[in-house]
Amino acid sequence: MKKQILSVVLCLSMLLSIFAINLTVNATTVNKNESKASTTDKKTGVSKITSANDFTWDNANVYFLLTDRFKNGNTSNDHSYGRATDKDGSPLSGWDTAPGTFHGGDFAGVTQEIEDGYFDNLGVNAIWISAPYEQIHGYVDSGKGFAHYSYHGYYVLDYTETDANFGTKEEFQTLVDTAHKHGIRVVLDIVMNHSGYNSVADMEEFGFGTLLPGASDFKYKLNDVSDVNSNIDYETSASDWGKWWGNDWIRSGLPGYTGGQGGSDLTRSLEGLPDFRTEQTKTVSIPPILKTKWTQEGTYDQKVAKYGDNSGSVSDYLTTWLSEWVSKYGVDGFRCDTAKHVEMASWKKLKDKCVSALKTWRENNPTKAGADWDEDFWMTGECWDHNIGSGYDSYFTEGGFDSMINFDSSGSPLPAASSINGKFQRYADSINSNDKFNQLTYISSHDSNLARTSDMAYQGSALMLLPGAVQVFYGDETNRKTVPGMNFDGHGGSGHSLRSDMNWDSIDQDELAHWQKVGTFRKNHVAVGAGQHQQITAYNGSTGYTFARTYDDGTVSDNIIATIGAPNNKDIAVDVSSLWSDGTEVTNAYDGTKAMVTDGTATFNSG
């Protein structure tokens, strides 16, 4: 039996209008053998049922959050590894508001919001979280005088452990399991291009490099840290620095290492970061820093037994460690940072291992939510300036990517309703004509901009109605502001100003309610992101913009008509004759009002 999901018109209400129409007859017929995930919104008590077969990454509503800046669910882990403490272990004043420190957000906080229905209410069906694995323990110089810790997850120390500031392995497993129970996929932000910088704290703890007298004092600072590197001897012996990652593992300008300055995108040290030598095929040993760390922790023998020593190349180890997050916890996808700085063969190796790992997790956990989902492991890549026009290129054909992040709308708001048809049509024609091609489109992110206009209701509507997958950056829906008094310094800089704490105490409730409505509409209708697009006629609303989306994959059929940008409080008659016959009763999904299709039109007030 084919499942049909039928809807008619969506018009944006608030400063502009949206209305959405659903058939009031039996609008959904579900096969009895379809898998369903049932969730209950704790705030409203409403039970929601979604079918696993409804999901496609082409229609994904991905919520991107920085775990550390989202919600603090467990205050006991706020100063793990002695981060932002004085010599006595007491928290430094201002630790939770300084721009480059860990602020306390963790797995437990994300899990609480999943359980409370925050993401359900937004129509979110995938959460992209910061890399969960262990980061360098200390801070580095931000270049602006304040301490810069790896709260964002991009300075890896150990792929095999969770970072204690984010939480335990058990807490991470709870996050994934809880998300799956709500029908939400979990996507990890991962880096395979570079390790984290050296910091004074890590150099002391793991015994590598050469520190000068007075260096230890810098461990206990939040500001005035610009002299920290002058207390590190970067020209001392190769044996001292060889105790770090080692020349077999990274490029660096240090004694005994192959330099990483200049060269191609694949072989240079990006922003001075130690560049993993993933292109090499030679067999390498476990890096010295991890041998030291695992020995100190008492896990060395266990981990060498699991991963081997002298048992593969750098990319073999990295892809094994990363794919273990899939086989062990059931992670559904990766967002791959700095994709153009790693060769396609290593990305393809990672993808193949993760596809196999997800199948293994599903087989080993048959009673868990998500075990019966049928889509393969998903990978999207970040390549600065890659966009819709880049097309179905080598990232897909050689690198194994299912999607690339779309920079087409980065740094500017989406066009007004009067001129957005070109973008909608181009996206639908490009993405939905090739089932192997997808783009993840955003209007705000952690290193480009926060889209904040006078009409964020419209921005939410336009984003949620885009063809292909879309990404909400935490706080887009609540009008979260940038860090007070701190200017954004552009891509390639820190981006700290964009990463303020989630504004739980100052949520714009009207804006949130609107994003919830259009996000839920998108989640309920696969045609929005995955359907074929066509502009159609709306009478008495010449300033609005109306379109249809139709989808049919042989199992699920879905048709919607939407109007955005209509004038306020006006009856809008929309031509729905291409989808619905006269006498069909339909419902505006935005406000619940009903209408009968008459003479090929359905009429609703825009609100």
N, C-alpha and C positions, 0 to 999 in steps of 0.2 A: 504494500500500500504506500502510495506517495504521500508525504507529509506536506501540507500546504499552510503557509503562514501568510495571511492576507491583511494588508493595511492600505489605507488610502492617502490621506493628506497630513502633512506635518507643517505647521506654521508656527513661527517663533513669536511668543508673546513676551512682553516686557517693554523695552523701548522700541522693539519691533515685534512682529507677530509670527507665531508658529502655531499651526494646528496639525494634529495627526489623527487620521481616521482609521479605525479598525472595523471589520465586519462584526455585527452583533450576533450573527448566526454562528454556528460552530466554526470558529475561525481556525482552529488547529486540530488536526487529526494525527495522532501519534501512533506509530507502530508499537504493538505490545512488547516487542523484543528490543525496543530502544532503551538505552541506559539513561537514567535520569539522576540528577543531583538535586536534592531538596534542601533548601536553606530557609531559616526563619530569621527575619529582621527583629532583633531584640527590642528595638525602639518602637516599632509599630506592631509587632506580633504577626505580621503578614508572612505566610509561607509562600515561597517561590519555588517553582519547579522548572528546571532547564534540562533540555535533552543534550546528551553528548554529541549527537549527530548534527546539532545546530551549529557547532563551532567550526569556524575556519579562520586561519590567520589572516585571510584577506579582509575579514570584518572585525579584526581584533580591536578592542579598546584597551590599550596598554597604559597602566598607571606607573610612571617612573618616579621612584622616591629614593632619596638618600637616607639609608637606614638611620644613620646617626642624627639626622636633622628632622626625623618624622615624629617619633614619640618615644619617650622614656618609660618603658614598662618595668624595668628592673634597675633600681638605683644602685644596687650593690656592685654592679660591674662598671661604674662610671669612670674609675681611675685604674683600670687594669694595666699591668706592667709598670705601674708608677707614673702613668701619664698625668701631666699637669699637677704634680704634687711638689711639695717642698722636701727638704732633706729628712724631715720627720714623717713623711708620708701623708701630710695633711693637704687638702686641696688648695691650690693657689687661688687667690682672690681674682674673680672674673673669668675663671676657667670655662664656665658654661655660656659665656657671651663673646669671648675672644673669637675673631674670625677664622682662625686656623686650627682650633682645638676640637677634640671630641666633645660633643654636647650632651651625650647620654642616650640618644636614640638607639634602639636595639630590636632584636628579633621579637622579644616579648611585646614591645609596643606595637609592632606591625600586626602581630597575632591578635592583640586585643581589638584593633580596629576591624580586622576581618570578622572576628566573632560578633562585633557590634553591628555589622551590616553596612559599614561605611562604604565599602567598595561595591557591595551588591546594589546599594541605592544609587551609585553613580553609573551603573551598567558596566562596570569594569569586569573584564573576563581574563585579564592577565596582569600580573604585577611584576615590574622590573625593579629589582633591588640592587643595592651596591654589592660589589664583590664581598662574599661573606668570610673569605679565608683570612688567615692571620697576616696582618700588616706589620711594617717595621714598627718597633716599639717607641722609638724616640721621634723627635721633630727635626725638621731641616729649616734652613733660613728661607723665608718666603720671598726674600728680595725687597720686602717692604718693612722690615724691622720686627715683625712678629713671628712667633713660632708657628710652623706649619706641620701639623700632624697628618697622618694618612686617614682622616675621617671619611674620605670619599671612596677609599678602597682601591686606589690605583698604584700603591707602593707595596707590592707583595713581599712577604718574608717567607711564608710557609704555606703552600697550597693544601697541605694535608690536615690543617687544623682550622677551626673557626677562630676569628678574632674575638678575644675575651670581652672587649668592649661591646661587641654586638651580641654576644651570648654564647651559650654552650651548644654542642652538637645536638643535644636533646631538644633544646629550645628551637634550633633551626629545623629539626625534623617536625616539631609541632607546628611551626609556621607553614611548612609545605603541606602537611597533612590537613591542616585547617583550611588553607586556601583551596585544596582539592575538594574538600567537602562542600565548599561554596561554588564549585564549578569554575574556579579561577586557576589559570596556569601560572607557574612561577618561572620567571626569567632572571638569570644571574648576569650581572655586568662582569665580564672577565677580561683580563689582560694577558696576552701571551708574548707581547713584544719586549717587555722590560721588567726588571725587578725594581725594588724600591731603592732609594738613595741610602748611602751610609749615614748614620746618625751617631752622635756621641754615645747615647744610651746603648745602642746596639753594638757599637765597637767595644765598649766596656764589657757588656754582658757576654758577648760571644768571642772576644779576644782576637779581633782582626784589626789591621791598620795600625797607625801610630798616632797616639794622642799626646799633645804637649801639656806641660803643667798648667793647671787652671781650667782645662777643658771640662772637668766634671761639674764645675760650677754652672755651666750652661744648661745642664739637664733640668734645672729648677727655675727656668725663666719662661715667661710668656711674651715679653717685649724686650727690646734692645738686644736682639740676638744676632745682629749683622756681623759681629766679629767671631761668630762661632767657628767658621771655617779657617780662620787664622790660628786657631788652637788645634788644628789637625795638620799633621805633616803628610802632605800628599806626594812627597818626593823621596820618601824613605825606601827601605828595601822591598824587593819583590816578594821576599818570604813573608813579611808582615801582611802585605795586601793580598798575598796568595791564600791567606786563611779566610778570605771573604768568599766570593762565589768561585773564583779561579778563572784563569784565561780560557779554559775549555768551555766555560759556560757563558761568559759575558764579554762584551767589548767595553773598554773604559780607557781613559787617559792615564791610568795608574801604572806604577812600575810593574813590569812583568805581564802587562795586558796588551792585547792588540787594540790600537786606538779606535775610537768610535766617532771621531770628528770627520765631517765631510762625507763623501761616499754617497751611495744611492739611498733611496727611501728604505730599502731593506737592510742596509748595513750601517746606518749611522745611529748615534746615540741621540734619540729625540729628547730635546730639552735637557741634555746632559745626563739622562737616565741610563743606567747600565743596560745595554742592549743584549737580550738573549740571542745566542748564536744558533737560532733555529734552522738556518739553512744548511748547517753542517750535518753530514751523515756519520761522522766518526762516533764510536762508542765512548761514552764518558762515565765517570764515576759520580756517585752522589756528591754534590758540591760541599766544600769544606764547612761552610757556615751551617748547613743542615746536619752534617755529621756531628759538629759541636753541639748544636741545639738539641738534637735528638738524644745524644749521649747524656746531656744535662737533665733532660726530661725522663730518661730511663726508657725511651721507646726505640732506641737505635736498632737493636736486634730484631724487634718486631717489624719495623718498617723496612729494613733491608730484606727481611724474609718475604715481605709483601711485594716490594717494588724492585728488588734486586740491586746489585751494585755492579758497575761496568756491564750493564745489561741493555743499553740502548743509547740513542742520540739525545741531545737536549730536547728536541721536539717530541721524542718518544716519551721521555719522563713527563714533560709538561702536559701533553695530551692525556696521558694516563692519570695524572693527578687531577686534572680538570674533569675528565669523564667520570671519575669516582663520585663526584657530587651528583651525578645523574643516576648511576647504578645503586648508590647507597641511599639517597634521599628522595629520588623520583623527580628531580628538577626537570622542567619541560623545555627549557630553551636557554640560549646564551645571547647576550648582546656583546659583540666582540669589539673591544676598543682598539683604536689605531690599526684598522684592518689593512691599510695599504703598506704598513711597515713590517708585515710578516708575509712570507711567500705563500702562494696559493696551495702548494703541496701540504704545508703544515696545517692550514685551515681545513683542507679536505680530510686529512688524517684525523683531526679533532672531530669533525662532523661524523665521519664513519664510526669512530669509537663511541660517540654519544648516541647515535641512532641505535647501535647494538646495546649500549648501556641502559637506555630507556626501556627497550624490550626486556632486558634482563630484570630490571626493577619491577615491571608489570607482571612478569612471570613469577617472581619471588614474593610478590605482595598482592595476591589475587583478590583479597577481601578489602583492600584499601580503596578509598575514593580515588578515582583517576586511573586505576589499573585497567579499566576497560575502555579508556579513550583510545581512539584508533589512529590519530595523526602521529607522524614521526616527530622525532626531536627537531626543534626549530632553531635556526641561527640567523640573526640579523647582524650586519656589519656597519661599523662607523668608519667612513672614509670622507674626510672633510671635502665639501662641495659636490659630492656624488648626489645625483638627483634623478628625477624621472627621465630626463633627457639622456642620461647615461645608458639607459636601456638594459636589455638582458645581456650582460657582459660577462667577463671572465670570472667575476666574483661568484656568479651563479654556475657557470659551466665548468670552471676549474676549481673554485674554492669551496664548493658545496653549500654556499649560502642560499637560504630560502628567501631572504629579504635584505635590503640595504636601507639604512636610514636616509630619508629624503631631505636634503638641505635646501630644497626649492623654496620653502617658506620660512627659513631661518632668518631671524633678525627683523622681520616685518609682519604686521598683522595680515590676516587673510583679506582678500578683496571684498568690497561691498557687494551686497546682493545683486545690484544692477550689473556687475561685471564679473561675477564669479563663475558663470556658466563655462567659460573657456577652460578654467582650471578643472572643474568637475568633469567636463567632457574629455579633456586630455588625460586625466588620471584614470578614468574608467576605460578609455580606449587602450591605454598603455598597460595597465595592471590586469584588467579583467578579460583581456583577450589572450592571455598566456598564463595557464595555471601554475607555471613554475616561476613566475615573476611577481614580486611584491615589493612595496615600499612602505616604510614606517614614517609617517609624516607628523611633524610637531610644530608648535608655534613658540614654545619655550623650552629651554634646557639648561643644564648645569654649567655649560661653558660657552653659551652664545648670547642668550638674552632672556628676559622675562617679557612676554607679550602682555602689556598692561595698557589697554585703551579705555576710552570713556564708555565703551559699550562692550564689555567682556561677555555679556549675554550673547550678542551676535557672534563673537569669536568662538564661543563654545558651540553654538549651533553650526557654524560653518565648518569647524573642525570635526564635530561628530558626524556630519553628513558627507565628509570626504570619501571618495572611493579608496580602497586599500586600507591597510591597518593605520591606526592613529595612536599617538602617544600624548597623554596628559602629563605635564610635569607637576609634581606635588604643589598644590596651592594655586594652580591656574583657576581652579573651580571655587576658590575661597578668597581670591584677591590678596594672596600673600605678597608682602612687599620685599624689596631688596634689603640687605643689611644696612641699617641706618648709618649715614655718614661715610659710606664706603662706595667708591665708584667702580664700575666694571672696567677691567683693564684689557678686555678683548681676548679673542681666541689665542691660545698659546700662553696666556697669563694665568693667574690663579683662579679667576672666576668666583672667588669667595663671596662676592657681593650678591650673587644669585642664589646662594645656598643658605638663606636664613632659615631659622627654625619654623616648622609648620605652625601657622597662626591659629591654633586651637582656641585661643581666648579672644580672637578678633575676626571670626569668620563672617564674611558677607553672606548672610543667610539667603537673601533674595537671589544672589548669583548662584550659590550652591544649589538651591532648589531648581533653578533653571537647568543647570548642567546635569542634575540628576534626571530630569525629565528627558532631555535629548539623548543623554548617554544610555538610559534604559531603553529608549526607542531604538537606538542603534543596536544594542545587544539583542533585542527581541527580533530584529529583522536583518537577516543575513544579506538581503538585497542591498542594504545601504552601502556596505563596503565592497561587496563582491558582485553586485549586479551590473547589468547593462544600463547605460544612462541615456535619457532623452529629455530635452526641454519640451514642455507642453504649455498649453494656454490656460491662464487664469483670468476670468472676466472681472470687471469692476475693481481690479487691483493692479493697475498697470505698473505701479512702482514696486510690486513684489516680483519674486522669481519663483517659478514652479517647474518641477521636473518629476520624472518617473524613474524608478529603478526596478528592473525585473531580473529574477534569478531562478534558474532551474538546472539542477545537476543530475536529474533523474531520480533522486531520492527526496530532495527538499525543493519545494517551489515557493517562492516568495515574491510579492509585488508590492511596491509602495509608491505613493505620490506625495511630494512634499512642496510646501510653499514657505519661503522665507522672505523677510523684508517687506511684508504687506503693511499698508497703513494701519494705524491703531483703530480698534473698535469699528471695523468695517465688515460688512457681509461680503465674503469672497466666494464667488462661484467658480469652481475649478472643473475643467473638462476631464472627466475620468472614464470616458467612453472606451478608451483603449484597453482598460482593465476590468471595468465593472459594468454590468447591464442595469437598465432601468429597473426600479423596484428593489434594488439591493439596499439594505439598511447598513449604514456605516457609522463609525464612532470616531470622533476627534480624540486621538490618543494624548493630546496635550491637556485637554480639560474635561474629557469624558462626555461631551455633548454628542448628540446623534443626528443623523440626517438621512433622507432617502434619496437615492440617485434618481434624478428626474431629467429627462431630455439630455441624458449623457453627462449631467453635471451634479456635483455635490456642493452644497453651500454651507459655510460656517462663518461665524463671526471671529475676527482675528484677535479680539480681546484687547 
